Amino acid sequence: MTGRRRRARELGAEELVPGEVFGTVFETSGAPAAWSTSTGAVDRAGTLLLIGRHDGPSPVNTHDLVQRQVTVTGSLIYDHPDDFASALADLPAVAEALVGLMEPEPFGLDRAAAAFDAVTAADRKVWLAP
Protein backbone atom coordinates (compact mmCIF):
# COMPACT_ATOMS: atom_id res chain seq x y z
CA MET A 1 0.00 0.00 0.00
CA THR A 2 1.38 3.40 -0.97
CA GLY A 3 2.01 6.14 1.57
CA ARG A 4 -0.75 8.28 0.08
CA ARG A 5 -3.26 5.45 0.18
CA ARG A 6 -2.28 4.61 3.76
CA ARG A 7 -2.64 8.27 4.82
CA ALA A 8 -6.01 8.53 3.07
CA ARG A 9 -7.24 5.49 5.00
CA GLU A 10 -5.92 6.94 8.26
CA LEU A 11 -7.98 10.06 7.49
CA GLY A 12 -11.13 7.98 6.93
CA ALA A 13 -11.10 7.33 3.19
CA GLU A 14 -12.61 4.06 2.06
CA GLU A 15 -11.96 1.92 -1.02
CA LEU A 16 -14.44 2.47 -3.83
CA VAL A 17 -16.95 -0.36 -4.04
CA PRO A 18 -17.41 -1.40 -7.70
CA GLY A 19 -20.72 -0.04 -8.95
CA GLU A 20 -20.99 2.58 -6.19
CA VAL A 21 -21.89 6.07 -7.46
CA PHE A 22 -21.76 9.57 -5.98
CA GLY A 23 -23.34 12.92 -6.79
CA THR A 24 -19.91 14.56 -6.89
CA VAL A 25 -16.58 12.93 -7.66
CA PHE A 26 -13.22 14.69 -7.25
CA GLU A 27 -10.48 13.31 -9.52
CA THR A 28 -7.25 14.59 -7.98
CA SER A 29 -4.57 12.30 -9.41
CA GLY A 30 -4.56 13.37 -13.05
CA ALA A 31 -3.63 9.81 -13.99
CA PRO A 32 -5.24 8.64 -17.25
CA ALA A 33 -5.98 5.27 -15.64
CA ALA A 34 -8.21 7.05 -13.10
CA TRP A 35 -10.51 8.51 -15.77
CA SER A 36 -12.71 5.44 -16.21
CA THR A 37 -12.95 4.89 -12.45
CA SER A 38 -13.89 8.54 -11.89
CA THR A 39 -16.46 8.77 -14.68
CA GLY A 40 -17.97 5.45 -13.64
CA ALA A 41 -18.38 6.63 -10.05
CA VAL A 42 -20.44 9.72 -10.99
CA ASP A 43 -24.19 9.33 -10.60
CA ARG A 44 -26.66 10.41 -13.27
CA ALA A 45 -26.76 14.25 -13.42
CA GLY A 46 -23.76 14.32 -11.06
CA THR A 47 -20.59 16.38 -11.24
CA LEU A 48 -17.05 15.26 -11.98
CA LEU A 49 -14.55 17.81 -10.68
CA LEU A 50 -11.13 17.45 -12.31
CA ILE A 51 -8.30 18.76 -10.15
CA GLY A 52 -5.40 16.49 -11.15
CA ARG A 53 -3.74 17.26 -14.48
CA HIS A 54 -2.13 15.22 -17.23
CA ASP A 55 -0.62 16.48 -20.47
CA GLY A 56 -1.27 13.38 -22.57
CA PRO A 57 -4.45 11.95 -24.06
CA SER A 58 -7.09 10.45 -21.78
CA PRO A 59 -9.90 8.15 -22.90
CA VAL A 60 -13.28 9.87 -22.72
CA ASN A 61 -16.61 8.23 -23.50
CA THR A 62 -18.59 11.36 -24.33
CA HIS A 63 -21.66 9.29 -25.23
CA ASP A 64 -21.82 7.95 -21.67
CA LEU A 65 -21.24 11.39 -20.09
CA VAL A 66 -23.91 13.04 -22.25
CA GLN A 67 -26.45 10.24 -21.75
CA ARG A 68 -26.02 10.48 -17.98
CA GLN A 69 -25.97 14.31 -18.08
CA VAL A 70 -22.71 14.48 -16.12
CA THR A 71 -21.22 17.93 -15.56
CA VAL A 72 -17.44 17.95 -15.94
CA THR A 73 -15.65 20.90 -14.36
CA GLY A 74 -11.95 21.68 -14.12
CA SER A 75 -10.54 23.38 -11.05
CA LEU A 76 -7.07 24.84 -10.73
CA ILE A 77 -5.91 24.89 -7.12
CA TYR A 78 -3.11 27.37 -7.70
CA ASP A 79 -0.64 28.35 -10.38
CA HIS A 80 2.61 27.48 -8.65
CA PRO A 81 4.77 29.40 -7.86
CA ASP A 82 3.14 32.77 -8.61
CA ASP A 83 -0.26 32.28 -6.96
CA PHE A 84 1.27 30.48 -4.00
CA ALA A 85 3.76 33.31 -3.38
CA SER A 86 0.96 35.87 -3.69
CA ALA A 87 -1.20 33.95 -1.21
CA LEU A 88 1.65 33.83 1.28
CA ALA A 89 2.17 37.58 0.92
CA ASP A 90 -1.54 38.16 1.65
CA LEU A 91 -1.65 35.74 4.58
CA PRO A 92 -1.43 38.33 7.40
CA ALA A 93 -4.40 40.34 6.06
CA VAL A 94 -6.46 37.22 5.40
CA ALA A 95 -5.64 35.76 8.82
CA GLU A 96 -6.74 38.97 10.55
CA ALA A 97 -10.09 38.87 8.73
CA LEU A 98 -10.69 35.26 9.73
CA VAL A 99 -9.97 35.51 13.46
CA GLY A 100 -12.45 33.32 15.29
CA LEU A 101 -12.71 30.86 12.45
CA MET A 102 -9.12 29.76 12.86
CA GLU A 103 -7.07 28.11 15.54
CA PRO A 104 -5.81 30.92 17.83
CA GLU A 105 -2.13 30.27 17.11
CA PRO A 106 -0.69 29.57 13.69
CA PHE A 107 1.71 26.75 13.03
CA GLY A 108 5.12 27.99 11.89
CA LEU A 109 6.31 26.74 8.52
CA ASP A 110 8.81 24.56 10.38
CA ARG A 111 5.80 22.73 11.91
CA ALA A 112 3.83 22.24 8.69
CA ALA A 113 3.62 18.46 9.17
CA ALA A 114 2.11 18.95 12.64
CA ALA A 115 -0.42 21.38 11.18
CA PHE A 116 -1.58 18.80 8.65
CA ASP A 117 -1.91 16.22 11.43
CA ALA A 118 -3.91 18.71 13.55
CA VAL A 119 -6.47 19.17 10.77
CA THR A 120 -8.04 15.79 11.51
CA ALA A 121 -9.15 16.84 15.01
CA ALA A 122 -9.57 20.61 14.66
CA ASP A 123 -13.00 22.22 14.74
CA ARG A 124 -11.61 25.40 13.22
CA LYS A 125 -9.26 26.31 10.41
CA VAL A 126 -5.67 25.25 11.01
CA TRP A 127 -3.21 27.70 9.50
CA LEU A 128 0.43 28.25 8.76
CA ALA A 129 2.31 31.52 9.16
CA PRO A 130 5.83 32.37 8.02
DSSP file with accessible surface (Angstrom, degrees, kcal/mol):
  #  RESIDUE AA STRUCTURE BP1 BP2  ACC     N-H-->O    O-->H-N    N-H-->O    O-->H-N    TCO  KAPPA ALPHA  PHI   PSI    X-CA   Y-CA   Z-CA
    1    1 A M              0   0  121      0, 0.0     0, 0.0     0, 0.0     0, 0.0   0.000 360.0 360.0 360.0 133.3    0.0    0.0    0.0
    2    2 A T     >  -     0   0   90      1,-0.1     4,-2.7     4,-0.0     5,-0.2  -0.256 360.0-112.7 -71.6 161.0    1.4    3.4   -1.0
    3    3 A G  H  > S+     0   0   48      1,-0.2     4,-2.6     2,-0.2     5,-0.2   0.889 117.8  50.5 -60.2 -40.4    2.0    6.1    1.6
    4    4 A R  H  > S+     0   0  221      2,-0.2     4,-2.6     1,-0.2    -1,-0.2   0.916 111.5  46.9 -66.0 -42.7   -0.7    8.3    0.1
    5    5 A R  H  > S+     0   0  128      2,-0.2     4,-2.3     1,-0.2    -2,-0.2   0.930 112.9  49.8 -65.0 -42.0   -3.3    5.5    0.2
    6    6 A R  H  X S+     0   0  122     -4,-2.7     4,-2.4     1,-0.2    -2,-0.2   0.939 112.3  47.4 -60.6 -45.8   -2.3    4.6    3.8
    7    7 A R  H  X S+     0   0   82     -4,-2.6     4,-1.8     1,-0.2    -1,-0.2   0.913 109.6  53.5 -64.5 -40.4   -2.6    8.3    4.8
    8    8 A A  H  <>S+     0   0   39     -4,-2.6     5,-2.9     1,-0.2    -1,-0.2   0.922 110.1  47.6 -60.5 -42.0   -6.0    8.5    3.1
    9    9 A R  H ><5S+     0   0  113     -4,-2.3     3,-1.6     1,-0.2    -1,-0.2   0.900 108.2  54.5 -65.4 -40.5   -7.2    5.5    5.0
   10   10 A E  H 3<5S+     0   0  122     -4,-2.4    -1,-0.2     1,-0.3    -2,-0.2   0.838 107.7  51.7 -60.5 -31.8   -5.9    6.9    8.3
   11   11 A L  T 3<5S-     0   0   94     -4,-1.8    -1,-0.3    -5,-0.2    -2,-0.2   0.410 131.7 -92.7 -86.3   0.8   -8.0   10.1    7.5
   12   12 A G  T < 5S+     0   0   53     -3,-1.6    -3,-0.2     1,-0.3    -2,-0.1   0.456  73.4 148.4 106.6   1.9  -11.1    8.0    6.9
   13   13 A A      < -     0   0   52     -5,-2.9     2,-0.3    -6,-0.2    -1,-0.3  -0.367  30.4-153.8 -68.0 149.9  -11.1    7.3    3.2
   14   14 A E        -     0   0  174     -2,-0.0     2,-0.1     3,-0.0     3,-0.1  -0.912  23.1 -97.5-123.7 154.0  -12.6    4.1    2.1
   15   15 A E        -     0   0   87     -2,-0.3     2,-0.3     1,-0.1     0, 0.0  -0.403  47.2-103.8 -65.6 143.6  -12.0    1.9   -1.0
   16   16 A L        -     0   0   72     -2,-0.1    -1,-0.1     1,-0.1     3,-0.0  -0.529  29.8-135.4 -69.9 129.2  -14.4    2.5   -3.8
   17   17 A V    >   -     0   0   86     -2,-0.3     3,-2.6     1,-0.1    -1,-0.1  -0.773  32.0-104.3 -85.5 125.4  -17.0   -0.4   -4.0
   18   18 A P  T 3  S+     0   0  125      0, 0.0     3,-0.1     0, 0.0    -1,-0.1  -0.255 107.9  19.2 -51.6 130.9  -17.4   -1.4   -7.7
   19   19 A G  T 3  S+     0   0   78      1,-0.3     2,-0.2    -3,-0.0    -3,-0.0   0.249  91.3 132.4  91.4 -12.8  -20.7    0.0   -8.9
   20   20 A E    <   -     0   0   75     -3,-2.6    -1,-0.3    23,-0.0     2,-0.3  -0.495  37.8-164.9 -72.5 138.2  -21.0    2.6   -6.2
   21   21 A V        -     0   0   63     -2,-0.2     2,-0.3    -3,-0.1    21,-0.2  -0.917   8.0-162.3-128.2 156.0  -21.9    6.1   -7.5
   22   22 A F  E     -a   42   0A  84     19,-2.8    21,-3.0    -2,-0.3     3,-0.1  -0.951  28.9-125.7-134.9 153.5  -21.8    9.6   -6.0
   23   23 A G  E    S+     0   0A  43     -2,-0.3    24,-2.7     1,-0.2     2,-0.4   0.840 102.4  26.0 -67.0 -33.7  -23.3   12.9   -6.8
   24   24 A T  E     -a   47   0A  73     22,-0.2     2,-0.4    17,-0.1    -1,-0.2  -0.999  68.4-171.3-134.2 133.5  -19.9   14.6   -6.9
   25   25 A V  E     -a   48   0A  18     22,-2.4    24,-3.2    -2,-0.4     2,-0.6  -0.990  10.1-153.9-125.2 130.6  -16.6   12.9   -7.7
   26   26 A F  E     -a   49   0A 126     -2,-0.4     2,-0.8    22,-0.2    24,-0.2  -0.926   4.5-163.0-102.7 119.0  -13.2   14.7   -7.2
   27   27 A E  E     +a   50   0A  18     22,-2.8    24,-2.9    -2,-0.6    25,-2.0  -0.895  22.3 160.4-102.4 108.0  -10.5   13.3   -9.5
   28   28 A T        +     0   0   94     -2,-0.8    25,-0.2    23,-0.2    -1,-0.1   0.530  55.6  69.3-107.9  -8.3   -7.3   14.6   -8.0
   29   29 A S  S    S-     0   0   68     23,-0.2    24,-0.3     2,-0.1    -1,-0.1   0.842  76.2-148.3 -82.4 -36.2   -4.6   12.3   -9.4
   30   30 A G        +     0   0    8     22,-0.4    -1,-0.1     1,-0.3     5,-0.1   0.431  47.6 143.8  79.6  -3.2   -4.6   13.4  -13.0
   31   31 A A    >   -     0   0   44      1,-0.1     3,-1.8     2,-0.0     4,-0.5  -0.531  54.2-137.9 -73.4 129.7   -3.6    9.8  -14.0
   32   32 A P  T >> S+     0   0   42      0, 0.0     3,-1.5     0, 0.0     4,-0.5   0.859 103.4  62.4 -55.6 -33.7   -5.2    8.6  -17.3
   33   33 A A  H 3> S+     0   0   85      1,-0.3     4,-0.6     2,-0.2     3,-0.2   0.754  97.4  58.6 -64.0 -22.5   -6.0    5.3  -15.6
   34   34 A A  H <> S+     0   0   20     -3,-1.8     4,-2.8     1,-0.2    -1,-0.3   0.626  84.4  83.0 -81.7 -13.2   -8.2    7.1  -13.1
   35   35 A W  H <> S+     0   0   32     -3,-1.5     4,-2.9    -4,-0.5     5,-0.3   0.945  92.1  43.9 -59.4 -50.5  -10.5    8.5  -15.8
   36   36 A S  H  X S+     0   0   81     -4,-0.5     4,-2.1    -3,-0.2    -1,-0.2   0.903 115.0  49.6 -65.9 -36.7  -12.7    5.4  -16.2
   37   37 A T  H  X S+     0   0   80     -4,-0.6     4,-1.1     2,-0.2    -1,-0.2   0.941 114.3  45.7 -63.9 -44.5  -12.9    4.9  -12.4
   38   38 A S  H  < S+     0   0   12     -4,-2.8     3,-0.5     2,-0.2     4,-0.4   0.932 114.7  45.0 -66.1 -48.1  -13.9    8.5  -11.9
   39   39 A T  H >< S+     0   0   14     -4,-2.9     3,-1.0     1,-0.2    -1,-0.2   0.880 112.5  53.0 -66.6 -34.2  -16.5    8.8  -14.7
   40   40 A G  H 3< S+     0   0   45     -4,-2.1    -1,-0.2    -5,-0.3    -2,-0.2   0.735 104.9  55.7 -71.5 -20.9  -18.0    5.4  -13.6
   41   41 A A  T 3< S+     0   0    6     -4,-1.1   -19,-2.8    -3,-0.5     2,-0.5   0.474  85.3  98.9 -90.9  -2.4  -18.4    6.6  -10.1
   42   42 A V  E <  S-a   22   0A   0     -3,-1.0   -19,-0.2    -4,-0.4     3,-0.1  -0.749  70.8-133.5 -89.2 129.1  -20.4    9.7  -11.0
   43   43 A D  E >   -     0   0A  79    -21,-3.0     3,-2.3    -2,-0.5   -18,-0.1  -0.252  42.1 -70.8 -71.9 163.3  -24.2    9.3  -10.6
   44   44 A R  E 3  S+     0   0A 143      1,-0.3    25,-0.2    26,-0.1    -1,-0.2  -0.316 125.0   8.9 -54.5 133.0  -26.7   10.4  -13.3
   45   45 A A  E 3  S+     0   0A  62     23,-3.4    -1,-0.3     1,-0.2    25,-0.1   0.657 105.6 134.9  64.0  19.8  -26.8   14.3  -13.4
   46   46 A G  E <   -     0   0A   5     -3,-2.3    25,-2.7    22,-0.3     2,-0.4  -0.155  54.7-110.1 -86.4-174.4  -23.8   14.3  -11.1
   47   47 A T  E     -ab  24  71A  46    -24,-2.7   -22,-2.4    23,-0.2     2,-0.6  -0.975  14.5-159.4-124.9 133.1  -20.6   16.4  -11.2
   48   48 A L  E     -ab  25  72A   0     23,-3.2    25,-2.7    -2,-0.4     2,-0.7  -0.959  13.2-161.1-109.2 114.8  -17.0   15.3  -12.0
   49   49 A L  E     -ab  26  73A  31    -24,-3.2   -22,-2.8    -2,-0.6     2,-0.6  -0.894   4.7-154.6-101.4 114.7  -14.6   17.8  -10.7
   50   50 A L  E     +ab  27  74A  42     23,-3.2    25,-2.5    -2,-0.7   -22,-0.2  -0.812  32.9 148.7 -93.5 118.4  -11.1   17.5  -12.3
   51   51 A I        +     0   0   38    -24,-2.9   -23,-0.2    -2,-0.6    26,-0.2   0.701  52.9  77.0-113.2 -43.8   -8.3   18.8  -10.2
   52   52 A G  S    S-     0   0   19    -25,-2.0   -22,-0.4    24,-0.1     2,-0.3  -0.354  71.9-145.9 -68.5 150.4   -5.4   16.5  -11.2
   53   53 A R        +     0   0  185    -24,-0.3     2,-0.3   -25,-0.2    -1,-0.0  -0.912  19.9 179.1-125.0 151.9   -3.7   17.3  -14.5
   54   54 A H        -     0   0   91     -2,-0.3   -24,-0.1     2,-0.1     4,-0.1  -0.984  20.3-151.0-147.6 136.8   -2.1   15.2  -17.2
   55   55 A D  S    S+     0   0  172     -2,-0.3     3,-0.1     2,-0.1    -1,-0.1   0.705  73.9  73.3 -83.0 -20.5   -0.6   16.5  -20.5
   56   56 A G  S    S-     0   0   32      1,-0.2    -2,-0.1     0, 0.0     2,-0.0  -0.214  95.9 -70.0 -89.0-179.6   -1.3   13.4  -22.6
   57   57 A P        -     0   0  126      0, 0.0    -1,-0.2     0, 0.0    -2,-0.1  -0.353  43.5-162.8 -70.3 149.0   -4.5   12.0  -24.1
   58   58 A S        -     0   0   47     -3,-0.1     2,-0.2    -4,-0.1   -25,-0.1  -0.997  26.3-109.6-131.0 139.0   -7.1   10.5  -21.8
   59   59 A P        -     0   0   90      0, 0.0     2,-0.4     0, 0.0     0, 0.0  -0.490  38.5-176.9 -71.0 129.9   -9.9    8.1  -22.9
   60   60 A V        -     0   0   72     -2,-0.2     2,-1.1   -21,-0.0     3,-0.2  -0.990  21.9-156.8-131.3 125.1  -13.3    9.9  -22.7
   61   61 A N     >  +     0   0   98     -2,-0.4     4,-2.0     1,-0.2     5,-0.2  -0.784  17.4 176.6 -97.3  87.5  -16.6    8.2  -23.5
   62   62 A T  H  > S+     0   0   95     -2,-1.1     4,-2.8     1,-0.2     5,-0.3   0.834  75.3  61.8 -64.9 -30.7  -18.6   11.4  -24.3
   63   63 A H  H  > S+     0   0  129      1,-0.2     4,-2.8     2,-0.2    -1,-0.2   0.951 106.9  45.0 -58.0 -48.7  -21.7    9.3  -25.2
   64   64 A D  H  > S+     0   0   49      1,-0.2     4,-2.2     2,-0.2    -2,-0.2   0.925 113.9  48.7 -61.0 -46.6  -21.8    8.0  -21.7
   65   65 A L  H  <>S+     0   0   18     -4,-2.0     5,-2.4     1,-0.2     4,-0.3   0.913 115.0  44.7 -62.9 -42.0  -21.2   11.4  -20.1
   66   66 A V  H ><5S+     0   0  103     -4,-2.8     3,-1.2     3,-0.2    -2,-0.2   0.934 111.7  52.0 -68.0 -45.8  -23.9   13.0  -22.2
   67   67 A Q  H 3<5S+     0   0  114     -4,-2.8    -2,-0.2    -5,-0.3    -1,-0.2   0.887 115.5  41.8 -58.5 -38.4  -26.5   10.2  -21.7
   68   68 A R  T 3<5S-     0   0   44     -4,-2.2   -23,-3.4    -5,-0.2   -22,-0.3   0.439 108.3-127.5 -89.7   1.6  -26.0   10.5  -18.0
   69   69 A Q  T < 5 +     0   0  117     -3,-1.2     2,-0.3    -4,-0.3    -3,-0.2   0.892  42.6 176.8  55.3  45.1  -26.0   14.3  -18.1
   70   70 A V      < -     0   0   18     -5,-2.4     2,-0.5    -6,-0.2   -23,-0.2  -0.619  24.6-139.7 -81.9 133.6  -22.7   14.5  -16.1
   71   71 A T  E     -b   47   0A  75    -25,-2.7   -23,-3.2    -2,-0.3     2,-0.5  -0.849  14.9-160.8 -92.7 125.2  -21.2   17.9  -15.6
   72   72 A V  E     +b   48   0A  63     -2,-0.5     2,-0.4   -25,-0.2   -23,-0.2  -0.938  13.8 177.3-110.1 123.3  -17.4   17.9  -15.9
   73   73 A T  E     -b   49   0A  62    -25,-2.7   -23,-3.2    -2,-0.5     2,-0.3  -0.986  19.5-144.6-129.0 136.3  -15.6   20.9  -14.4
   74   74 A G  E     -b   50   0A  61     -2,-0.4     2,-0.4   -25,-0.2   -23,-0.2  -0.750  14.9-168.5 -96.2 145.8  -12.0   21.7  -14.1
   75   75 A S        -     0   0   54    -25,-2.5     2,-0.6    -2,-0.3    -2,-0.0  -0.966  10.8-153.9-139.0 121.5  -10.5   23.4  -11.1
   76   76 A L        -     0   0  100     -2,-0.4     3,-0.1     1,-0.2   -24,-0.1  -0.835   2.6-163.2 -95.5 119.3   -7.1   24.8  -10.7
   77   77 A I        -     0   0  121     -2,-0.6     2,-0.3     1,-0.3    -1,-0.2   0.966  67.7 -33.0 -67.0 -53.4   -5.9   24.9   -7.1
   78   78 A Y        -     0   0  103      2,-0.0     2,-1.1     5,-0.0    -1,-0.3  -0.976  51.7-115.9-163.4 157.6   -3.1   27.4   -7.7
   79   79 A D     >  -     0   0   77     -2,-0.3     4,-2.1    -3,-0.1     3,-0.4  -0.765  56.2-116.0-100.2  84.2   -0.6   28.3  -10.4
   80   80 A H  T  4 S+     0   0  117     -2,-1.1    -2,-0.0     1,-0.3     0, 0.0  -0.379  83.4   7.4 -63.3 137.7    2.6   27.5   -8.6
   81   81 A P  T  > S+     0   0   74      0, 0.0     4,-2.5     0, 0.0    -1,-0.3  -0.993 128.0  47.7 -97.2  -8.0    4.8   29.4   -7.9
   82   82 A D  H  > S+     0   0  111     -3,-0.4     4,-2.2     1,-0.2    -2,-0.2   0.946 116.3  39.9 -63.1 -52.0    3.1   32.8   -8.6
   83   83 A D  H  X S+     0   0   83     -4,-2.1     4,-2.5     2,-0.2    -1,-0.2   0.887 115.8  52.7 -65.5 -37.6   -0.3   32.3   -7.0
   84   84 A F  H  > S+     0   0   97     -5,-0.3     4,-2.3     2,-0.2    -2,-0.2   0.942 110.3  47.0 -63.7 -45.2    1.3   30.5   -4.0
   85   85 A A  H  X S+     0   0   59     -4,-2.5     4,-2.1     1,-0.2    -2,-0.2   0.907 112.7  50.4 -62.6 -41.3    3.8   33.3   -3.4
   86   86 A S  H  X S+     0   0   63     -4,-2.2     4,-1.7    -5,-0.2    -1,-0.2   0.914 109.3  51.0 -63.1 -42.2    1.0   35.9   -3.7
   87   87 A A  H  X S+     0   0   58     -4,-2.5     4,-0.7     1,-0.2    -2,-0.2   0.908 109.5  50.4 -63.6 -40.8   -1.2   34.0   -1.2
   88   88 A L  H >< S+     0   0   66     -4,-2.3     3,-0.8     1,-0.2    -1,-0.2   0.904 108.3  52.6 -63.4 -39.1    1.7   33.8    1.3
   89   89 A A  H 3< S+     0   0   75     -4,-2.1     4,-0.2     1,-0.2    -1,-0.2   0.855 112.9  44.9 -64.8 -32.6    2.2   37.6    0.9
   90   90 A D  H 3X S+     0   0   88     -4,-1.7     4,-2.2     1,-0.2     3,-0.4   0.524  85.4 100.3 -87.2  -6.1   -1.5   38.2    1.7
   91   91 A L  H <X S+     0   0   34     -3,-0.8     4,-3.2    -4,-0.7     5,-0.3   0.871  76.1  53.4 -53.9 -45.1   -1.6   35.7    4.6
   92   92 A P  H  > S+     0   0   88      0, 0.0     4,-2.0     0, 0.0    -1,-0.2   0.935 112.7  44.1 -59.0 -42.6   -1.4   38.3    7.4
   93   93 A A  H  > S+     0   0   69     -3,-0.4     4,-1.7    -4,-0.2    -2,-0.2   0.912 116.4  46.6 -67.6 -41.1   -4.4   40.3    6.1
   94   94 A V  H  X S+     0   0   70     -4,-2.2     4,-1.3     2,-0.2    -1,-0.2   0.934 111.1  52.1 -66.2 -44.4   -6.5   37.2    5.4
   95   95 A A  H  < S+     0   0    9     -4,-3.2     3,-0.4    -5,-0.2     4,-0.3   0.902 107.5  52.5 -60.0 -41.1   -5.6   35.8    8.8
   96   96 A E  H >< S+     0   0  156     -4,-2.0     3,-1.0    -5,-0.3    -1,-0.2   0.903 108.7  50.5 -62.5 -39.0   -6.7   39.0   10.6
   97   97 A A  H 3< S+     0   0   85     -4,-1.7    -1,-0.2     1,-0.2    -2,-0.2   0.760 111.2  49.3 -70.7 -23.0  -10.1   38.9    8.7
   98   98 A L  T >X S+     0   0   65     -4,-1.3     3,-2.5    -3,-0.4     4,-0.5   0.275  73.5 141.1-104.1  13.7  -10.7   35.3    9.7
   99   99 A V  T <4 S+     0   0  115     -3,-1.0     4,-0.1    -4,-0.3    -3,-0.1  -0.268  70.7  31.1 -56.7 135.6  -10.0   35.5   13.5
  100  100 A G  T 34 S+     0   0   51      2,-0.4    -1,-0.3     3,-0.1    -2,-0.1   0.018 111.9  66.1 100.9 -29.1  -12.5   33.3   15.3
  101  101 A L  T <4 S+     0   0  114     -3,-2.5    24,-2.8     2,-0.1     2,-0.3   0.477  98.7  62.2 -96.3  -5.6  -12.7   30.9   12.4
  102  102 A M  B  < S-c  125   0B  13     -4,-0.5    -2,-0.4    22,-0.2    24,-0.2  -0.797  99.0 -86.3-119.6 159.7   -9.1   29.8   12.9
  103  103 A E        -     0   0   51     22,-3.1    -2,-0.1    -2,-0.3    -1,-0.1  -0.336  47.0-117.8 -57.0 143.1   -7.1   28.1   15.5
  104  104 A P  S    S+     0   0   85      0, 0.0    -1,-0.1     0, 0.0    22,-0.0   0.836  97.3  43.2 -61.2 -31.8   -5.8   30.9   17.8
  105  105 A E  S    S-     0   0  148     22,-0.0    22,-0.3     0, 0.0    -2,-0.1  -0.948  82.3-132.7-118.6 132.3   -2.1   30.3   17.1
  106  106 A P        -     0   0   44      0, 0.0     2,-0.5     0, 0.0    22,-0.2  -0.378  21.4-116.7 -74.6 158.2   -0.7   29.6   13.7
  107  107 A F  E     -d  128   0C  29     20,-3.0    22,-2.2    -2,-0.1     5,-0.0  -0.818  32.1-121.7 -88.3 133.5    1.7   26.8   13.0
  108  108 A G  E >   -d  129   0C  26     -2,-0.5     3,-2.5    20,-0.2     7,-0.2  -0.361  26.4-107.8 -68.6 156.5    5.1   28.0   11.9
  109  109 A L  G >  S+     0   0   89     20,-0.9     3,-1.4     1,-0.3     4,-0.2   0.827 121.2  63.5 -57.8 -27.3    6.3   26.7    8.5
  110  110 A D  G 3  S+     0   0  145      1,-0.3    -1,-0.3     2,-0.1     3,-0.2   0.636 105.1  47.2 -71.9 -11.0    8.8   24.6   10.4
  111  111 A R  G <> S+     0   0  131     -3,-2.5     4,-2.0     1,-0.1    -1,-0.3  -0.021  72.1 124.3-116.9  28.8    5.8   22.7   11.9
  112  112 A A  H <> S+     0   0   28     -3,-1.4     4,-2.2     1,-0.2     5,-0.2   0.901  72.2  54.4 -58.3 -41.3    3.8   22.2    8.7
  113  113 A A  H  > S+     0   0   72      1,-0.2     4,-2.0     2,-0.2    -1,-0.2   0.919 108.0  49.8 -61.0 -41.1    3.6   18.5    9.2
  114  114 A A  H  > S+     0   0   34      1,-0.2     4,-2.3     2,-0.2    -1,-0.2   0.878 107.7  55.1 -65.4 -35.4    2.1   18.9   12.6
  115  115 A A  H  X S+     0   0    5     -4,-2.0     4,-1.2     2,-0.2    -1,-0.2   0.927 107.3  48.9 -63.4 -44.0   -0.4   21.4   11.2
  116  116 A F  H  X S+     0   0  136     -4,-2.2     4,-0.5     1,-0.2     3,-0.3   0.900 111.7  49.4 -64.1 -37.9   -1.6   18.8    8.7
  117  117 A D  H >< S+     0   0   89     -4,-2.0     3,-0.9     1,-0.2     4,-0.3   0.891 107.0  56.1 -65.6 -36.9   -1.9   16.2   11.4
  118  118 A A  H >X S+     0   0   32     -4,-2.3     4,-1.5     1,-0.2     3,-1.2   0.766  90.1  75.2 -67.5 -24.6   -3.9   18.7   13.5
  119  119 A V  H 3< S+     0   0   81     -4,-1.2    -1,-0.2    -3,-0.3    -2,-0.2   0.855  85.2  63.7 -57.9 -34.5   -6.5   19.2   10.8
  120  120 A T  T << S+     0   0   89     -3,-0.9    -1,-0.3    -4,-0.5    -2,-0.2   0.797 115.9  27.3 -64.4 -27.5   -8.0   15.8   11.5
  121  121 A A  T <4 S+     0   0   91     -3,-1.2    -1,-0.2    -4,-0.3    -2,-0.2   0.546  95.3 110.0-110.4  -9.7   -9.1   16.8   15.0
  122  122 A A     <  -     0   0   33     -4,-1.5     4,-0.1     1,-0.1     3,-0.0  -0.371  47.6-163.3 -73.5 143.8   -9.6   20.6   14.7
  123  123 A D  S    S+     0   0  138      2,-0.1     2,-0.3    -2,-0.1    -1,-0.1   0.355  79.0  44.4-100.9   0.4  -13.0   22.2   14.7
  124  124 A R  S    S-     0   0  107     -5,-0.0   -22,-0.2     1,-0.0     2,-0.2  -0.828 106.4 -66.8-131.4 175.9  -11.6   25.4   13.2
  125  125 A K  B     -c  102   0B 135    -24,-2.8   -22,-3.1    -2,-0.3     2,-0.4  -0.444  43.1-146.5 -67.5 127.8   -9.3   26.3   10.4
  126  126 A V        -     0   0   22     -2,-0.2     2,-0.3   -24,-0.2    -1,-0.0  -0.827  26.0-171.7 -92.9 135.1   -5.7   25.3   11.0
  127  127 A W        -     0   0   48     -2,-0.4   -20,-3.0   -22,-0.3     2,-0.3  -0.926  22.3-139.7-136.6 157.7   -3.2   27.7    9.5
  128  128 A L  E     -d  107   0C  52     -2,-0.3   -20,-0.2   -22,-0.2   -19,-0.0  -0.860  16.4-170.9-109.5 146.3    0.4   28.2    8.8
  129  129 A A  E      d  108   0C  21    -22,-2.2   -20,-0.9    -2,-0.3   -41,-0.0  -0.999 360.0 360.0-137.2 140.2    2.3   31.5    9.2
  130  130 A P              0   0  118      0, 0.0   -22,-0.0     0, 0.0     0, 0.0  -0.184 360.0 360.0 -66.5 360.0    5.8   32.4    8.0
